[in-house]
Amino acid sequence: MEQSKILITDDEKDIRTMVQMMLDKEGFETVTACNGRDAIEKVKKSPDFHLIIMDIIMPELNGIEAASEIRKYTDCPILFLTAKSADEDKIKAYDSGGDDYLVKPFSRVELILRVRALLKRYGKENKKIGGISLNVSRRILEKNGQRIQLTEKEFDLLDFLYQHKGVAFNTQELYEQIWKEEVLPSSANTVMVHILKIRKKIEDDYTHPKYIQTVWGKGYCYVEPEV
């Protein structure tokens, strides 16, 4: 099982050391950053972190500003640590791309529970499709580390096919599942157009798709790519 890699960011050395010791004891791989800019540089060089723990109140670049920049490089969960507990502070934290919020002082048990919950949730919601990463909660698709823009329906369609990989669905079934409307004569064309757009965005060669394949006489099917 892959060891979870966690970045700990706090301008107070004692806090960094304490959190690192707590997590190391639980078997996590930890890396520390002394401020927001340091955290951004570490993520840019190694965007494979499974979780980022970020203090909010830091000089020069605070945690919320750093998190907004970090979101350009990774969609892993961010747990904010802060002494500020007002509702408006929590809203700013979540709006910047944060996933949870822990007020100082906190206990070791509380920290570990939050960390494990985020790692568990992220593991379920972040689906790996070959070289593609599909994050359901944030509705983000990345291919080889590059973010790909999908419309709402394109995302829903790709996610539905992935959830039912190996099963072929005809255009009527897909229209009913994704659009949830009465099937019309134009519905089949709507589905086919969306499938084509998805293929153009995710396939290396959309004329020879390896992810969303056509099963003649049955419809479309997500196929697990060969490793």
C-alpha positions in Angstrom: 0.0 0.0 0.0 1.3 3.4 -1.0 2.4 5.6 2.0 0.6 8.9 2.2 2.8 11.9 1.7 1.9 15.0 3.7 3.3 18.6 3.4 3.2 20.5 6.7 3.4 24.3 6.4 3.8 26.6 9.4 6.1 29.5 10.1 6.5 28.4 13.7 9.2 25.8 13.9 7.8 24.3 17.2 4.4 23.7 15.5 6.0 22.2 12.4 8.1 19.8 14.5 5.1 18.8 16.7 2.8 18.1 13.8 5.6 16.2 12.0 6.3 14.0 15.1 2.6 13.2 15.4 2.2 12.2 11.8 5.6 10.3 11.6 4.5 8.3 14.6 1.4 7.2 12.6 3.5 6.0 9.7 3.0 9.0 7.3 5.7 10.4 5.1 6.1 14.1 6.0 7.8 17.1 4.4 7.8 20.5 6.0 7.7 24.1 4.6 8.5 27.2 6.7 6.1 29.6 4.9 3.5 29.9 2.1 6.1 30.6 -0.6 8.2 27.6 0.5 5.1 25.4 0.3 4.3 26.5 -3.2 7.8 25.8 -4.4 7.8 22.3 -2.8 4.4 21.5 -4.5 5.6 22.8 -7.9 8.7 20.5 -7.6 6.8 17.5 -6.3 3.0 17.8 -6.8 2.4 14.2 -5.6 1.4 15.1 -2.1 -1.7 13.3 -0.7 -2.5 16.1 1.8 -1.3 19.6 2.7 -1.5 20.9 6.2 -1.4 24.7 6.1 -1.2 27.4 8.8 -3.3 30.5 7.8 -1.5 33.3 9.7 2.0 33.6 8.2 4.1 36.6 7.2 4.5 37.7 3.6 2.1 35.2 2.1 -0.7 33.8 4.3 -2.1 30.3 4.1 -5.2 31.2 2.1 -3.1 33.0 -0.5 -0.7 30.1 -0.7 -3.5 27.6 -1.0 -5.0 29.5 -4.0 -1.7 29.3 -5.8 -1.1 25.7 -4.9 -4.5 24.8 -6.5 -2.8 25.5 -9.8 -0.6 22.4 -9.3 -2.5 19.9 -7.2 -6.0 19.1 -6.2 -5.0 17.1 -3.1 -6.9 18.1 0.1 -5.8 21.0 2.3 -6.3 21.1 6.0 -6.0 24.6 7.5 -4.5 25.1 11.0 -5.3 28.4 12.6 -6.0 30.3 15.8 -8.8 32.1 14.0 -12.2 30.6 14.4 -14.7 33.2 13.1 -17.2 32.0 10.5 -15.9 34.5 7.9 -12.4 33.1 8.3 -13.7 29.6 7.7 -15.5 30.8 4.6 -12.3 32.4 3.2 -10.4 29.2 3.9 -12.9 27.0 2.1 -13.2 29.4 -0.8 -9.5 29.3 -1.4 -9.6 25.6 -2.0 -9.4 24.2 1.5 -11.1 21.0 2.6 -11.1 21.2 6.4 -10.3 23.6 9.2 -8.7 22.8 12.6 -8.5 25.5 15.3 -5.4 25.8 17.5 -4.8 24.4 20.0 -5.7 20.9 18.9 -5.1 17.4 20.3 -3.1 14.7 18.6 -6.2 12.5 18.3 -8.2 15.3 16.7 -5.4 16.0 14.1 -5.0 12.3 13.2 -8.8 11.8 12.8 -9.0 14.8 10.5 -6.0 13.7 8.5 -7.3 10.1 8.1 -10.8 11.3 7.1 -9.4 13.6 4.4 -7.1 10.9 3.0 -9.9 8.4 2.9 -12.4 10.8 1.3 -9.8 12.0 -1.3 -8.8 8.4 -2.1 -12.5 7.6 -2.9 -13.2 10.7 -4.8 -10.0 11.0 -6.9 -10.3 8.3 -9.6 -7.3 7.3 -11.7 -8.1 6.5 -15.3 -4.8 5.5 -16.8 -3.0 8.9 -17.1 -6.2 10.7 -16.2 -7.2 11.9 -12.7 -10.9 12.5 -12.1 -11.7 14.4 -8.9 -15.5 14.1 -8.3 -15.9 16.5 -5.4 -14.2 19.4 -7.2 -15.2 18.2 -10.6 -11.7 18.5 -11.9 -10.1 16.4 -14.7 -6.4 16.2 -15.2 -4.4 14.4 -17.8 -0.7 13.9 -17.2 -0.8 16.7 -14.6 -2.5 19.2 -16.9 -6.1 20.3 -16.1 -8.7 19.7 -18.8 -11.9 21.7 -18.9 -15.1 19.7 -19.2 -18.7 21.0 -19.2 -21.0 19.8 -16.5 -22.6 17.2 -18.8 -19.3 16.1 -20.2 -18.0 15.5 -16.6 -21.2 13.7 -15.6 -21.1 11.5 -18.7 -17.4 10.5 -18.2 -18.0 9.8 -14.5 -21.1 7.7 -15.2 -19.3 5.6 -17.8 -16.3 5.2 -15.5 -18.5 4.1 -12.6 -20.0 1.4 -14.8 -16.8 0.4 -16.6 -17.1 -2.7 -18.8 -20.9 -2.1 -19.3 -22.2 -0.7 -22.6 -25.0 1.9 -22.6 -27.0 3.0 -25.7 -27.6 6.7 -26.3 -31.2 6.6 -24.9 -29.9 5.1 -21.6 -27.2 7.7 -21.3 -29.5 10.5 -22.1 -32.0 9.4 -19.4 -29.2 9.0 -16.9 -27.3 12.2 -17.5 -29.9 14.7 -18.8 -32.8 13.1 -16.9 -35.3 14.4 -19.4 -37.7 12.8 -21.8 -35.9 11.2 -24.8 -36.4 13.1 -28.0 -35.4 12.3 -31.6 -32.5 14.7 -31.2 -31.3 13.0 -27.9 -29.1 10.5 -29.6 -27.2 13.2 -31.5 -26.8 15.2 -28.2 -25.1 12.2 -26.5 -22.9 11.4 -29.5 -21.7 15.0 -29.8 -20.8 15.0 -26.1 -19.0 11.6 -26.4 -17.0 13.1 -29.3 -16.1 16.2 -27.3 -14.9 14.1 -24.4 -12.8 11.9 -26.6 -11.1 14.9 -28.2 -10.2 16.1 -24.7 -9.0 12.9 -23.1 -7.8 10.6 -25.8 -4.3 10.6 -27.4 -6.0 9.9 -30.7 -9.8 10.4 -30.5 -10.3 8.5 -33.8 -8.9 5.4 -32.0 -10.2 5.8 -28.5 -8.9 3.6 -25.7 -11.0 4.9 -22.8 -14.5 5.4 -24.2 -15.1 2.8 -26.9 -18.0 2.1 -29.2 -19.6 -1.3 -28.8 -21.3 -1.9 -32.1 -25.0 -2.6 -31.7 -24.9 -1.8 -27.9 -23.6 1.7 -27.4 -20.7 3.2 -25.5 -18.5 1.6 -22.8 -15.6 2.7 -20.6 -12.7 0.3 -21.0 -9.9 -0.1 -18.4 -6.7 0.8 -20.3 -4.0 -1.8 -20.4 -1.1 -1.1 -18.1 
